[in-house]
Amino acid sequence: MFALVFLFFFLNIPLLVSRFTQPRCFWRMYENKDKDEDLVTGCIFFLLMEQQPVEKDYLNHILNIQTTKNIQFALALAFSMDEVNRNLDLLPNSSFIIQCPDGDCINGTKFYSHLQFSEELHDIPNYICYDQTMCIVVLTGPNLATSVVLGTILNLLMPQQILQITYGPFHPILSNREQFPSLYQMAAQDTSLALAMISLMFYFNWNWIGLAVSDNDQGTQFLTRLRGEMEKLTVCFAFVSMIPVKMDIFLTRAEVYYNQIVTSSTNVVIIYGDPDSTLAVGFRRWESLGLQRIWVTTSQWDGTTTKNDFPLNSFNGKITFAHHHAEISSFKTFVQTLNPLKYTDEFLARLEWMNLKCNVSASTCKTLKNCLSNASLQWLKAQTFDMAFSDESYDIYNAVYAVAHAFHEMLLQHVYNHPMDNSKGHYAYCLKLHSFLRKIRLTNSVGDRLIMNQKEKLQEEYGIFQIWNLPYGLGLKVKIGEFSSYFPYGQQLHIYEDMIEHATGSRQMLPSVCSADCLPGFRKFSQEGMAACCFGCSPCPQNEVSNETTVVLGIFVKNHDTPIVKANNQNLSYILLISLIFCFLCPLLFIGHPNSATCVLQQITFGVVFTLAVSTVLAKTVTVLLAFKVTVPGTRIRYFLISGVPNYIIVICMLIQIILCTIWLHFSPPFIDKDVHSEHGQIIIMCNKGSITAFYCVLGYHGSLAFVSFIVAFLARNLPDTFNEAKLLTFSMLLFCSVWITFLPVYHSTKGKIMVAVEVLSILASSAGLLGCIFIPKCYIILLRPERNSLQRVFIMISTTKIKQKFYF
């Protein structure tokens, strides 16, 4: 049991460390605008390399972007470019440069008119012939429309002559290699997002949720994944709103979507779509009308807000999922160095979240919400130590490093020094750059892995944040958990309840269920035409009781400092008694309403503690057998006995069982299931073992240990000794095997709650058999025949036997 706990702790070390190393509190200032035209627009940048130094004021022309929402992208790009150019190991004798047409962000339509796809477009390669690269990389995002329009234009008019990299959310449509052959997406695919969100619902016991999603391919794919995860954990939809992407259609149905949320009894609504879509327009309207719900969405919706301020203790706000990435240091210092007068803390706080010291409430404020509710800008400045990178900014950061390394590889292989025909040179250089970029696998400057080949993307990790609007245009964001897809199923979600309490003063979350749990004395029954999460409660029939019945289990432990206790390895006797205590406690896990934790603990605890008990019996039998084989001092068998080699049997047997249980939990762990067929009119909530093969492997391993113990004890049953317990061990293993052999056909012939009763009875019977066969005879001697439990009796036996019992004791 200790080894299992240690293994679980060891696997969680990375998450425990990240909790103390990653910033978990943030603040920002909102514009307090409620304009649809202020939604995030597209922004296009050109990435190039030139073989000359970069001027000091080079960045000024790309930092004059007028659109407030897009300044953050230009700043992230400037910071990344400056970091690459300062790196002496990248691009020797060359500089990485950025071009922002007309000194402002442009979208796909403006890009077409800017390049004027005529003679001027074909002059681009000739223009960059001297001292510059022969291929351009275009960085587009964060919205889908900009990337699609530009990608379509490039593929039609200049196929594979300009490489395109997107920042912002991942979109399946952009993965079409026929339509976008030279396009790379920096964002992860969000294949685990649905599982992450449903795991959060399950953790907070939210089984009744709403969904508002964009009516496009991306939204449909997310809905499909969400339904698949919901079925596993019995989470139900209160409503599903498919929001049309066309504004005119949306406006005709806007009232319908609003009424769906208002009339629904759910308190939790998932929002999924682009933050520049009609869904964002609807979301702004819902909040502006005072609709208070817990909104669960992605990090792209961090900045979507309204004039309304809601108190933290009303359980409102947003819960967002952001891709986990390391924090970029010195970002604020770099930006303010560019223009101290323009880029003040107040200005920057309107662009990105500012890292806030979580411990500011430790003295007088008590909770973080109290501090920020009365906070002044000067006070917040004193608590801020840097700016946080959004997911889009981090995509830009990685894109710059990926392109820089691709250019670097081309320099190392002297691609630019090879003379080429001017008519084919540009196309050949782009193909070469495309080849290098596709093979990029590196660790960036903050230690995160970067793989450009989308077929080899890393497993996803999400940070989970809760966001509230505070008075005076302030926002509070607190990291409340993490989701790591590389952990075993059921152990991927980690919630920091202390952070929720630190921010709001309470760990409680608003419930969101279709039907409240039935009271003791009542049972659930399904309602025709209703979701599985909705049920009614009816009184239990006569002669039946509800599952809140308590069980009292008496545990008999007897320990005396007498020869009979000291014989046959006293320490092993203690270990066996302790393991039997846990064996008797195992059935408690089968009582009450099951949850994911108890479903796992039922089988794993059963497997581990019974292995401990049976392996201890095996160690005791081996000890008895070795003791009577020690006839000549100095033999190897004597060394095995004195050095405690039989005790290692327990460690080895436990380790094998732990490996079996770990494999079980990794591939097919137990989970909550419903049985609607066993008994008419009743829904039985039960634990599904996940893999029945794994369960029988664990049971078979118990049987193997018991059989070996039986054979060894049988061989030692007639060895002479006053307190030789070999016969007791033989009979106990015979009884143990008999119970579990009988269990198999009975278990297969029953169903429903009777199956659980059969397993519980088998556990109790085998535990009682071990306790009774091994320890009851000893208790009889201790309590009723004390004359047999004395040193004089032992001395008499020693004097009449030729076996040296001192090695045996």
C-alpha positions in Angstrom: 0.0 0.0 0.0 2.9 2.3 0.8 4.5 1.6 -2.5 1.3 2.5 -4.4 1.1 5.8 -2.5 4.7 6.5 -3.2 4.3 5.7 -6.9 1.3 8.1 -7.2 3.2 10.8 -5.4 6.2 10.3 -7.8 4.0 10.6 -10.9 2.6 13.8 -9.6 5.9 15.5 -8.9 5.9 17.5 -12.2 2.4 18.9 -11.3 3.4 19.6 -7.7 6.5 21.5 -8.9 4.5 23.5 -11.5 2.1 24.7 -8.9 4.9 26.5 -7.2 6.8 27.7 -10.2 4.1 28.9 -12.5 2.3 32.3 -11.9 -1.3 31.6 -10.9 -2.9 35.0 -10.4 -3.4 37.8 -13.0 -5.1 41.1 -13.4 -6.0 43.4 -16.3 -8.0 46.5 -17.2 -10.9 46.3 -19.6 -11.9 48.9 -22.2 -15.5 48.8 -20.9 -16.7 48.9 -24.5 -19.6 46.9 -25.9 -19.0 47.3 -29.6 -19.1 44.5 -32.1 -16.6 46.3 -34.3 -14.1 46.0 -31.5 -13.8 42.3 -31.9 -10.4 40.9 -32.7 -9.5 41.4 -36.4 -6.9 39.7 -38.5 -3.3 40.8 -38.5 -0.7 39.8 -41.2 3.1 40.1 -40.8 5.9 39.2 -43.1 9.0 37.3 -41.7 12.2 37.7 -43.7 16.0 37.4 -43.2 18.5 39.9 -44.5 22.3 39.8 -44.3 22.9 43.2 -42.6 22.4 44.5 -39.0 19.0 45.8 -37.8 18.8 49.5 -37.0 18.0 50.6 -33.5 14.7 52.2 -34.4 13.7 49.4 -36.8 10.8 48.3 -34.6 9.1 51.7 -34.5 7.4 51.3 -37.8 5.7 48.0 -36.8 4.5 49.3 -33.4 2.2 52.0 -34.8 -0.8 49.7 -35.1 -4.0 51.5 -34.5 -6.2 48.6 -33.6 -5.9 48.2 -29.9 -6.7 44.5 -29.9 -3.9 43.7 -32.3 -1.0 45.7 -30.6 -0.4 42.7 -28.4 0.5 40.6 -31.5 3.0 43.2 -32.8 4.6 43.5 -29.4 5.0 39.8 -29.1 6.4 39.6 -32.5 8.9 42.4 -31.8 10.0 40.8 -28.6 10.5 37.4 -30.3 12.4 39.0 -33.2 14.7 40.9 -30.8 15.4 37.8 -28.8 16.4 35.8 -31.9 18.6 38.6 -33.2 20.4 38.8 -29.8 21.0 35.0 -29.9 24.6 34.6 -31.1 23.9 30.9 -32.0 21.2 31.8 -34.6 21.6 33.3 -38.0 25.3 34.3 -38.0 26.0 37.5 -40.0 22.2 37.8 -40.7 19.2 39.5 -39.1 15.6 38.4 -38.7 13.2 41.2 -39.8 9.5 41.8 -39.8 7.5 43.8 -42.3 4.1 45.2 -41.4 2.5 46.7 -44.6 1.6 50.4 -44.2 2.6 50.2 -40.5 -0.7 48.7 -39.5 -2.4 45.3 -39.4 -4.0 44.2 -42.7 -6.5 41.4 -43.4 -6.7 39.0 -46.3 -8.6 41.5 -48.5 -6.2 44.3 -47.8 -3.3 41.9 -48.5 -4.6 41.3 -52.0 -4.8 45.0 -52.8 -1.5 45.8 -51.1 0.5 43.3 -53.1 -1.5 44.2 -56.3 -1.2 40.8 -57.9 0.0 41.9 -61.2 3.5 42.9 -62.3 4.3 44.2 -58.8 3.7 40.8 -57.3 6.2 39.1 -59.6 8.7 41.8 -58.7 8.9 40.6 -55.1 11.5 37.9 -55.8 13.7 40.4 -57.7 13.2 43.0 -54.9 14.6 40.6 -52.3 17.4 39.3 -54.5 20.0 41.5 -53.0 21.2 40.7 -49.5 17.8 39.2 -48.5 16.1 35.8 -48.6 14.6 34.4 -51.7 11.4 33.3 -49.8 8.9 35.1 -47.7 7.1 33.7 -44.7 3.7 35.2 -43.9 2.3 35.1 -40.4 -1.5 35.3 -40.2 -4.2 35.2 -37.5 -5.7 35.0 -35.1 -9.1 34.6 -36.7 -9.9 31.9 -39.3 -11.2 34.3 -42.1 -7.9 36.1 -42.5 -5.9 32.9 -42.7 -8.4 31.2 -45.1 -8.6 34.2 -47.5 -4.8 34.7 -47.6 -4.1 31.0 -47.9 -6.6 30.7 -50.8 -5.0 33.7 -52.6 -1.5 32.4 -52.2 -2.4 28.9 -53.4 -4.2 30.2 -56.5 -1.7 32.8 -57.6 1.6 31.8 -56.0 1.5 28.1 -55.0 4.3 27.1 -52.7 6.1 30.4 -53.3 5.2 32.0 -50.0 5.0 30.0 -46.8 2.1 30.7 -44.4 2.1 30.2 -40.6 -1.0 30.8 -38.5 -1.3 31.8 -34.9 -4.5 31.5 -33.0 -6.9 28.5 -32.5 -6.4 25.4 -34.5 -8.8 24.9 -37.4 -9.3 21.5 -39.1 -10.0 23.3 -42.5 -6.5 24.7 -42.5 -5.1 21.2 -42.3 -6.3 20.4 -45.9 -3.0 19.9 -47.7 -4.6 20.2 -51.1 -6.1 23.6 -50.4 -3.3 24.9 -48.2 -0.1 23.0 -49.2 2.3 25.5 -47.6 0.5 26.3 -44.4 1.5 25.5 -40.8 -0.6 25.9 -37.7 1.3 26.7 -34.5 -1.7 25.9 -32.2 -2.3 22.4 -30.8 -5.3 20.5 -32.2 -7.4 20.5 -29.0 -8.3 16.8 -29.4 -8.3 16.6 -25.6 -10.3 19.8 -24.9 -13.7 18.0 -24.7 -12.3 15.4 -22.3 -10.8 18.2 -20.2 -14.0 20.2 -20.0 -16.1 17.1 -19.1 -13.6 16.1 -16.5 -14.1 19.5 -14.9 -17.9 19.1 -15.0 -17.5 15.7 -13.3 -15.2 17.0 -10.7 -17.7 19.7 -9.6 -20.7 17.4 -10.0 -22.1 19.4 -12.9 -24.2 16.9 -14.9 -26.6 19.4 -16.4 -24.9 21.8 -18.8 -25.7 24.0 -21.8 -23.7 24.4 -25.0 -23.5 27.3 -27.5 -21.2 26.5 -30.4 -20.6 27.9 -33.9 -22.5 26.0 -36.6 -19.4 25.1 -38.7 -17.1 22.1 -39.2 -15.0 23.0 -36.1 -18.1 23.4 -33.9 -19.6 20.1 -35.2 -16.4 18.2 -34.5 -16.2 19.6 -31.0 -19.8 18.7 -30.3 -19.2 15.1 -31.5 -16.2 14.8 -29.1 -18.1 16.3 -26.3 -21.0 13.9 -26.6 -18.6 11.0 -26.6 -17.0 12.1 -23.3 -20.4 13.0 -21.7 -21.7 9.5 -22.3 -18.8 8.0 -20.3 -19.4 10.1 -17.2 -23.2 10.6 -17.4 -23.2 14.4 -18.1 -26.3 15.6 -20.0 -27.1 18.6 -22.2 -29.8 21.0 -21.0 -29.7 22.6 -24.4 -27.5 22.9 -27.5 -27.5 26.1 -29.5 -25.8 25.9 -32.9 -25.1 29.5 -33.7 -25.1 30.3 -37.5 -21.9 31.9 -38.8 -23.8 34.4 -41.0 -24.8 37.6 -39.2 -28.1 38.1 -41.0 -29.3 34.6 -40.0 -28.1 35.0 -36.5 -29.9 38.2 -36.0 -33.2 36.7 -36.9 -32.7 34.0 -34.2 -30.9 35.9 -31.6 -33.9 36.1 -29.2 -34.4 32.3 -29.5 -30.9 31.6 -28.4 -31.2 34.1 -25.5 -34.4 32.5 -24.3 -32.9 29.0 -24.4 -30.4 30.0 -21.8 -32.8 32.1 -19.7 -35.4 29.3 -19.4 -32.9 26.5 -18.8 -32.3 25.4 -15.3 -28.5 24.9 -15.9 -26.0 27.2 -14.3 -23.1 26.1 -16.5 -22.8 26.9 -20.2 -19.9 25.9 -22.6 -19.0 28.4 -25.2 -17.0 27.2 -28.2 -16.1 29.1 -31.3 -14.0 32.0 -32.6 -14.0 35.2 -30.6 -14.7 37.2 -33.8 -17.8 35.3 -34.8 -21.5 35.8 -34.4 -21.3 33.6 -31.3 -19.1 36.4 -29.7 -21.8 38.9 -30.6 -24.4 36.8 -28.9 -22.3 36.3 -25.9 -21.7 40.0 -25.4 -25.5 40.5 -25.7 -26.2 37.8 -23.1 -23.8 39.4 -20.6 -25.0 42.9 -21.3 -28.6 41.8 -20.5 -27.4 40.6 -17.1 -27.5 36.9 -17.8 -25.4 35.4 -15.1 -24.0 31.9 -15.6 -20.7 30.1 -15.2 -19.3 30.3 -18.8 -16.8 27.5 -19.7 -14.7 28.3 -22.7 -11.2 28.7 -24.2 -8.5 31.3 -23.6 -9.4 33.1 -26.8 -12.4 34.5 -24.9 -10.4 35.9 -22.0 -10.8 39.5 -23.3 -14.5 39.3 -24.3 -16.3 41.2 -21.6 -19.0 43.9 -21.0 -19.6 46.9 -18.9 -21.3 44.8 -16.2 -19.4 43.9 -13.1 -20.5 40.9 -11.1 -19.3 40.1 -7.5 -17.1 37.1 -7.0 -19.2 35.5 -4.4 -22.2 35.1 -6.8 -20.4 32.2 -8.5 -20.4 33.9 -11.8 -17.6 34.5 -14.2 -15.7 32.5 -16.8 -13.7 29.3 -16.6 -11.2 29.2 -19.5 -8.9 26.5 -20.8 -5.5 27.7 -22.0 -2.7 25.6 -23.5 0.0 25.2 -21.0 3.3 27.0 -21.7 6.1 28.4 -19.7 6.1 32.0 -18.8 8.2 34.4 -20.8 10.3 36.7 -18.6 11.2 40.3 -19.1 8.4 40.9 -21.7 7.1 44.0 -19.9 10.6 45.4 -19.5 11.4 45.0 -23.2 8.1 46.6 -24.3 8.5 49.6 -21.9 12.1 50.1 -23.1 10.8 50.7 -26.6 8.6 53.6 -25.6 8.3 54.3 -21.9 5.8 57.1 -22.4 3.4 55.1 -24.5 3.6 51.6 -23.0 2.7 52.4 -19.4 1.5 49.7 -17.1 -2.0 51.0 -17.5 -1.7 50.7 -21.3 -0.2 47.3 -21.2 -2.8 46.0 -18.8 -5.4 46.7 -21.5 -3.6 44.3 -23.8 -2.5 41.3 -21.8 -3.0 39.8 -18.4 -0.4 41.0 -15.8 1.2 38.5 -13.4 0.1 39.2 -9.9 1.6 37.9 -6.7 -1.0 35.5 -5.3 0.0 36.1 -1.7 -1.0 39.7 -1.6 -4.1 38.9 0.5 -2.2 37.1 3.2 -2.2 40.1 5.6 -5.1 42.4 5.5 -7.3 41.6 2.6 -8.0 38.0 3.6 -9.1 37.1 0.0 -7.8 38.2 -3.3 -11.2 39.6 -4.4 -11.1 42.0 -1.4 -7.7 43.3 -2.5 -8.6 44.0 -6.1 -12.1 45.3 -5.3 -10.5 48.4 -3.6 -7.2 48.4 -5.5 -5.6 51.4 -7.0 -3.5 51.3 -10.1 -0.4 52.2 -8.1 -1.0 49.4 -5.7 -1.4 46.9 -8.7 1.8 48.2 -10.3 3.7 47.3 -7.1 2.3 43.8 -7.2 3.0 43.2 -10.9 6.2 41.5 -12.0 5.6 40.9 -15.7 3.1 40.5 -18.5 1.7 37.1 -19.4 1.7 35.7 -22.9 -1.6 34.8 -24.3 -2.0 31.6 -26.4 -1.8 33.7 -29.6 1.3 35.6 -28.5 3.0 32.3 -27.6 2.1 30.9 -31.0 3.9 34.0 -32.5 6.9 33.4 -30.2 7.2 29.8 -31.3 6.6 30.7 -35.0 9.5 33.2 -35.0 11.8 30.6 -33.4 10.7 27.9 -35.9 11.3 30.1 -38.9 14.6 31.4 -37.5 15.9 27.8 -37.1 14.7 26.9 -40.6 16.6 30.0 -42.0 19.6 29.0 -39.9 19.6 25.4 -41.3 19.6 26.9 -44.8 22.6 29.1 -44.0 24.5 26.1 -42.5 23.9 24.1 -45.7 24.9 27.1 -47.8 21.7 27.0 -49.7 21.9 30.8 -50.4 25.4 30.5 -51.8 24.3 28.1 -54.6 23.7 30.0 -57.9 20.2 29.4 -59.3 18.3 30.5 -62.3 16.4 33.6 -61.4 13.2 32.3 -62.9 13.4 29.2 -60.7 15.4 30.4 -57.7 12.6 31.8 -55.7 10.5 28.6 -56.1 13.4 26.3 -55.3 14.4 28.3 -52.2 10.8 28.1 -50.9 10.6 24.4 -51.4 13.9 24.0 -49.5 12.7 26.3 -46.7 9.4 24.3 -46.6 11.4 21.1 -46.2 13.5 22.5 -43.4 10.5 24.0 -41.6 8.6 20.7 -41.7 11.4 18.9 -39.9 11.8 21.4 -37.1 12.0 19.7 -33.7 13.5 21.9 -30.9 13.2 23.1 -27.4 12.6 26.9 -27.3 14.3 29.3 -25.0 11.9 28.7 -22.1 12.2 25.0 -22.2 9.0 24.0 -24.1 9.1 21.4 -26.9 8.3 22.6 -30.4 7.4 20.2 -33.3 6.3 21.7 -36.6 5.1 18.3 -38.1 1.4 18.3 -37.1 1.3 14.5 -37.3 3.8 14.4 -34.4 2.2 17.0 -32.1 2.9 16.7 -28.4 0.2 15.6 -26.0 -1.9 18.4 -24.8 -1.8 20.2 -21.4 -4.2 22.8 -20.3 -4.2 25.4 -17.6 -7.6 26.0 -16.1 -8.4 29.6 -15.1 -11.4 31.4 -13.5 -12.0 35.0 -14.5 -14.2 37.6 -12.9 -15.1 41.2 -13.7 -14.4 43.6 -10.9 -15.4 47.2 -10.3 -13.6 50.0 -12.0 -12.9 48.0 -15.1 -10.6 45.5 -13.5 -10.5 41.8 -14.2 -9.1 39.0 -12.0 -7.8 35.7 -13.3 -6.8 32.8 -11.1 -5.3 29.5 -12.1 -7.5 26.9 -10.4 -6.2 23.7 -12.0 -4.5 21.8 -14.8 -5.4 19.0 -17.2 -2.6 16.8 -18.5 -3.5 14.3 -21.2 -0.4 12.2 -20.7 -1.6 11.1 -17.3 -3.8 7.9 -17.0 -7.5 8.3 -17.5 -9.2 9.6 -14.4 -6.0 11.2 -13.1 -5.6 13.9 -15.7 -7.4 16.7 -13.9 -5.9 18.5 -10.9 -7.9 21.2 -9.3 -6.4 23.7 -6.8 -9.2 24.2 -4.4 -7.0 26.3 -2.2 -6.7 28.9 -5.0 -10.5 29.1 -5.4 -10.8 29.7 -1.7 -7.9 32.2 -1.8 -9.6 34.2 -4.5 -13.3 34.1 -3.3 -13.2 32.9 0.3 -15.0 29.7 -0.5 -14.3 26.4 -2.1 -17.9 25.8 -3.1 -19.1 26.0 -6.7 -22.6 26.7 -7.8 -24.4 23.3 -8.4 -25.7 22.5 -11.9 -27.8 19.3 -11.8 -31.1 18.3 -13.5 -32.4 16.5 -10.4 -31.2 16.7 -6.8 -30.1 13.4 -5.1 -32.8 11.4 -3.4 -33.0 11.6 0.4 -32.4 8.5 2.5 -35.4 6.1 2.3 -36.0 7.1 -1.4 -34.8 5.6 -4.6 -34.3 7.0 -8.1 -36.5 6.1 -11.0 -36.0 7.2 -14.6 -38.6 9.5 -16.3 -39.8 8.7 -19.8 -38.6 11.1 -22.4 -36.1 12.8 -20.1 -32.3 12.8 -20.1 -30.4 10.2 -18.0 -29.4 12.9 -15.6 -33.0 13.7 -14.8 -34.9 11.3 -12.5 -37.6 11.2 -9.9 -37.5 10.0 -6.3 -40.0 7.5 -4.8 -40.1 5.9 -1.3 -38.3 2.6 -1.0 -40.7 -0.4 -1.0 -41.3 -2.4 2.1 -38.4 -4.7 3.1 -35.9 -2.6 1.1 -33.5 0.1 2.3 -31.7 2.9 0.6 -27.9 2.8 0.0 -27.1 5.1 2.9 -27.2 2.2 5.4 -24.2 2.2 7.7 -22.0 -0.7 8.3 -20.2 -1.4 11.5 -17.2 -3.7 11.3 -15.5 -5.0 14.4 -11.8 -5.7 14.1 -10.2 -8.2 16.5 -6.6 -7.5 17.2 -4.8 -9.4 19.9 -1.1 -8.9 20.8 0.7 -10.5 23.7 4.4 -10.6 24.5 4.5 -14.3 24.8 6.4 -17.2 23.1 3.5 -18.2 20.9 3.4 -14.7 19.5 7.2 -14.5 19.1 7.4 -17.8 17.3 7.3 -18.1 13.5 8.7 -14.6 12.9 6.8 -12.1 15.0 7.2 -9.2 12.5 5.5 -11.2 9.8 2.6 -11.9 12.2 2.2 -8.1 12.8 2.3 -7.5 9.0 -0.4 -10.2 8.4 -2.6 -8.8 11.1 -2.4 -5.2 9.7 -3.1 -6.5 6.2 -6.2 -8.4 7.5 -7.4 -5.2 9.1 -7.4 -3.5 5.6 -9.0 -6.6 4.1 -11.9 -6.3 6.5 -12.2 -2.6 5.6 -12.3 -3.2 1.9 -16.1 -3.8 1.8 -16.6 -0.3 3.1 -15.6 1.0 -0.4 -18.5 -0.9 -1.9 -21.1 0.9 0.3 -22.8 4.1 -0.8 -23.2 5.9 -4.1 -20.2 5.1 -6.2 -17.9 7.7 -7.7 -14.8 7.6 -9.8 -12.5 7.4 -6.8 -14.3 4.6 -5.0 -14.6 2.6 -8.2 -10.9 2.6 -8.6 -10.1 2.1 -5.0 -12.5 -0.9 -4.7 -10.5 -3.1 -7.0 -7.0 -1.7 -6.5 -7.2 -1.8 -2.7 -8.6 -5.3 -2.9 -5.8 -6.4 -5.2 -3.0 -4.8 -3.1 -4.0 -5.6 0.4 -4.9 -9.3 -0.4 -1.5 -9.6 -2.1 0.1 -8.3 1.1 -1.8 -10.8 3.2 -1.2 -13.9 1.0 2.4 -13.0 0.3 3.0 -12.6 4.1 1.5 -16.1 4.5 3.9 -17.3 1.9 6.8 -15.7 3.6 5.8 -17.3 6.9 5.6 -20.8 5.3 9.0 -20.3 3.7 10.4 -19.2 7.1 9.0 -22.4 8.8 10.5 -24.6 6.1 13.9 -23.0 6.1 14.1 -23.1 9.9 13.8 -26.8 10.0 16.4 -27.2 7.2 19.1 -25.5 9.3 20.9 -28.4 10.8 24.5 -27.4 10.3 25.8 -24.0 11.3 27.4 -22.0 8.5 25.2 -23.4 5.7 23.8 -21.1 3.0 20.3 -21.9 4.1 21.1 -20.6 7.6 22.4 -17.4 6.0 19.2 -17.0 4.0 17.1 -17.3 7.2 19.2 -14.9 9.4 19.5 -12.3 6.7 15.7 -12.1 6.3 15.5 -13.2 2.7 12.0 -14.6 3.2 10.9 -11.0 4.0 11.8 -10.0 0.4 9.1 -12.3 -0.8 6.5 -9.7 0.3 8.3 -6.9 -1.5 8.6 -8.8 -4.8 5.0 -10.1 -4.7 3.7 -6.6 -3.9 5.7 -5.1 -6.8 4.3 -7.5 -9.3 0.7 -6.8 -8.2 1.3 -3.0 -8.3 2.6 -3.4 -11.9 -0.6 -5.3 -12.8 -2.8 -2.7 -11.2 -0.9 0.2 -12.9 -1.4 -1.4 -16.3 -5.1 -1.9 -15.4 -5.5 1.8 -14.5 -3.6 3.0 -17.6 -5.4 1.1 -20.2 -8.9 0.4 -18.9 -9.6 1.7 -15.4 -12.9 1.1 -13.5 -15.6 3.7 -14.0 -19.2 4.5 -13.0 -21.8 2.7 -15.0 -25.6 2.3 -15.0 -27.5 -0.9 -15.0 -31.1 -0.4 -16.3 -31.7 -4.1 -17.3 -31.1 -6.1 -14.1 -34.2 -5.0 -12.2 -37.4 -3.7 -13.8 -38.1 -0.1 -12.9 -34.8 0.5 -11.2 -31.6 2.2 -12.3 -28.6 0.7 -10.5 -25.6 2.9 -10.3 -22.6 0.6 -10.1 -18.9 0.4 -10.7 -17.8 -1.2 -14.0 -14.5 -2.9 -13.6 -13.3 -1.5 -16.9 -11.3 -4.5 -18.0 -12.7 -7.8 -16.8 -9.4 -9.5 -18.0 -7.4 -7.3 -15.7 -9.7 -8.1 -12.8 -9.2 -11.9 -13.4 -5.5 -11.4 -13.7 -5.4 -9.8 -10.3 -7.6 -12.6 -8.9 -5.5 -15.2 -10.6 -2.4 -13.8 -9.1 -3.9 -14.1 -5.7 -4.8 -17.7 -6.5 -1.2 -18.4 -7.6 0.3 -17.1 -4.4 -2.2 -18.9 -2.3 -1.5 -22.2 -4.2 2.3 -21.8 -3.7 1.7 -21.0 0.0 -0.5 -24.1 0.3 2.2 -26.4 -1.3 5.0 -25.0 0.9 2.9 -25.2 4.1 1.8 -28.7 3.2 5.4 -29.8 3.0 6.2 -28.4 6.4 3.0 -29.6 8.1 4.6 -32.5 10.0 7.8 -30.8 11.2 8.1 -31.0 15.0 7.7 -27.9 17.0 5.5 -26.6 19.9 4.2 -23.6 17.9 4.6 -24.9 14.4 1.8 -23.1 12.5 2.4 -24.9 9.1 -0.8 -26.9 9.6 -2.7 -23.7 10.3 -1.2 -22.0 7.2 -2.1 -25.1 5.1 -5.7 -25.0 6.2 -6.0 -21.2 5.8 -4.8 -21.4 2.2 -7.1 -24.3 1.4 -10.0 -22.3 2.7 -8.9 -19.1 0.8 -8.7 -21.0 -2.5 -12.0 -22.7 -1.8 -13.8 -19.3 -1.3 -12.5 -17.7 -4.5 -12.9 -20.9 -6.6 -16.6 -20.9 -5.5 -16.8 -17.2 -6.2 -16.2 -17.5 -10.0 -19.3 -19.5 -11.0 -21.5 -17.7 -8.5 -20.3 -14.3 -9.7 -21.0 -15.2 -13.4 -24.5 -16.4 -12.6 -25.6 -13.2 -10.9 -26.1 -9.6 -12.1 -26.9 -6.2 -10.7 -26.4 -5.5 -7.0 -26.2 -9.2 -6.2 -22.8 -9.3 -8.0 -21.5 -6.7 -5.6 -22.9 -8.7 -2.6 -21.1 -11.8 -3.9 -17.8 -10.0 -4.1 -18.2 -8.4 -0.7 -19.1 -11.8 0.9 -16.1 -13.4 -0.7 -13.8 -10.7 0.6 -15.2 -11.1 4.1 -15.2 -14.9 4.0 -11.6 -15.2 2.9 -10.5 -12.5 5.4 -12.3 -14.2 8.2 -10.8 -17.6 7.1 -7.2 -16.3 7.3 -7.8 -14.6 10.6 -9.7 -17.6 12.1 -7.4 -20.4 10.8 -4.1 -18.7 11.8 -4.9 -16.6 14.9 -7.9 -18.1 16.6 -6.0 -21.3 17.8 -3.2 -19.0 19.1 -5.8 -16.9 21.0 -7.3 -20.1 22.4 -3.9 -21.0 23.9 -3.3 -17.5 25.2 -6.7 -17.1 26.8 -7.7 -20.6 27.8 -4.5 -22.7 28.0 -1.9 -20.2 29.3 0.2 -23.1 30.7 1.2 -24.1 27.2 2.3 -20.5 26.5 5.3 -20.4 28.8 9.1 -20.5 28.7 9.2 -23.7 30.7 7.1 -25.5 28.0 9.5 -24.2 25.4 12.6 -25.4 27.4 11.1 -28.9 27.7 10.7 -29.1 23.9 14.2 -27.8 23.3 15.7 -30.4 25.5 13.8 -33.2 23.8 14.4 -32.3 20.2 17.6 -32.3 18.1 16.5 -29.2 16.0 18.1 -26.0 17.1 15.1 -23.8 17.7 17.2 -20.6 18.3 17.5 -20.2 14.5 13.8 -20.7 14.2 12.9 -18.0 16.7 
